[in-house]
Amino acid sequence: MAEGVIKRITDRGFGFIDDGSAKDLFFHCSAVSEPTFEELREGQRVSYEVKQGPKGPAAEDVRLL
């Protein structure tokens, strides 16, 4: 599983992970495994799997480290 840092979380149910590359990785609230989306905060380290979403790569199975 890949690792990164939550860069931004929106109140619309999605966020972005800084994976160390030039582009941030999108994730939807339904992709969060543990804890819940509402418990995630910017700056936390997470692990995730990269899958192909409708608009490009997206994080799935997002878990707090």
C-alpha positions in Angstrom: 0.0 0.0 0.0 1.1 3.5 -0.8 1.5 6.2 1.9 1.0 9.9 2.0 -0.3 12.9 3.9 -3.8 14.4 3.8 -3.3 17.8 2.1 -6.9 19.0 2.0 -10.4 17.9 3.1 -13.5 19.6 1.9 -17.0 19.8 3.5 -18.4 18.3 0.2 -17.2 14.7 1.0 -13.8 14.5 -0.7 -10.2 15.3 -0.1 -6.7 15.2 -1.6 -3.5 13.2 -0.5 0.0 14.5 -1.1 1.9 11.5 -2.3 5.2 13.3 -2.9 4.6 13.7 -6.6 3.6 16.9 -8.4 -0.1 16.0 -8.5 -2.3 15.4 -5.4 -4.4 12.2 -5.3 -8.2 12.5 -5.0 -10.2 10.5 -2.6 -14.0 10.3 -1.9 -15.5 9.8 1.6 -16.7 6.4 0.5 -13.0 5.3 0.0 -12.2 5.8 3.7 -11.9 2.5 5.6 -10.9 3.6 9.1 -11.5 5.9 10.8 -14.5 7.6 9.4 -14.2 10.5 6.9 -15.3 13.0 9.5 -12.4 12.0 11.8 -9.7 12.6 9.3 -7.7 15.9 9.6 -5.3 17.6 7.3 -1.7 16.7 8.0 -2.4 13.1 9.0 -0.4 10.2 7.4 -2.5 7.6 5.6 -2.1 4.5 3.6 -4.1 3.8 0.5 -4.4 1.8 -2.7 -4.4 3.7 -6.1 -7.2 2.8 -8.4 -8.5 4.3 -11.7 -11.4 6.6 -11.0 -13.8 8.2 -13.5 -11.5 11.3 -13.8 -8.1 9.6 -13.3 -6.2 8.0 -10.5 -7.9 8.0 -7.1 -7.1 6.7 -3.6 -9.2 3.7 -2.3 -9.1 1.9 1.1 -7.8 5.0 2.8 -6.5 4.2 6.4 -5.0 6.3 9.1 -1.4 5.3 10.0 
